[in-house]
Amino acid sequence: MCIRDCMEIKTEASLAEAEYDEMKYFMTAIMDAGELLAAHGAEVSRVEDTITRLCMAYGFARADVFTITSSIIVTAMSADGRAVTQTRRIRTRDTDLGRVARVNELSRRICAGPISLEEFKRELDVIRNGKKASVRLELGMHMMIAAALSVFFGGTGMDGMAAALSGAVLYGMLHGSSILKLNTIIQNMLCSAVTAMAVLLLVRMGIGTQPDKIMIGDIMLVIPGLQLTNSLRDMINGDMISGLLNMSEAVLKAAAVAMGFALVIIFGGTV
């Protein structure tokens, strides 16, 4: 009788350990989803809400989520009082709202009917490794947007053409510097300075006559408008730390862009 009782206790302990391991595996997948959101332009409230809903969908009784621009910390508790805590460091961030939308769609589907861990991880891998826009398409969009904004702010057709060409230079610099993994503030200043030199050179060559209107079209490509908007939304939602961090970074990026253009104008001379 004693031996059978001991065997039952060991079996229950093994089952409990297996359930706890499964909780940790699900938490890792949930953190992967949160990381995809935070790394691709989602606001803090969206990240925290999505992680919380996924935890509830997979049987956790409670989830406490703390997110800032560079880190996610989650402690989730099961119905029997066992807790799982994980931390995820967000080292790189960019803007890809398509991936954000796909993660949102996946989380809604899971909340309506939870899927297996393997399928969950497979869906996240598809989103993570999904096809991005081609270099040609991104280059064409940069050129078109720069030209349109230059004309919108008072430039001529030739100014628009110059803005398109200098916008191509800006895209090339951004793409190249991203491969080198430069600090974003230094990256913005360097790319802005090179773009300003390209604008002045184009005007001297007779392509465009108003360097200020041309530069406006290029500047708008690197102004962190989405980040600034998200920072305001975070503060309105009560996430003051994340909002202030995002706003500080956005202001520094904007200042770096302005400094890059200003230094070239000051030392290169106006046309």
Secondary structure, DSSP 8 states (H G I E B T S, - for coil): -HHHHHHHHHHHHHHHHHHHHHHHHHHHHHHHHHHHHHHTT--HHHHHHHHHHHHHHTT-SEEEEEEETTEEEEEEE-TTS-EEEEEEE-------HHHHHHHHHHHHHHHHS---HHHHHHHHHHHHT-----HHHHHHHHHHHHHHHHHHTT--HHHHHHHHHHHHHHHHHHHHHHHTT--HHHHHHHHHHHHHHHHHHHHHTTS-S-HHHHHHHHHHHH--HHHHHHHHHHHHTT-HHHHHHHHHHHHHHHHHHHHHHHHHHHHH---
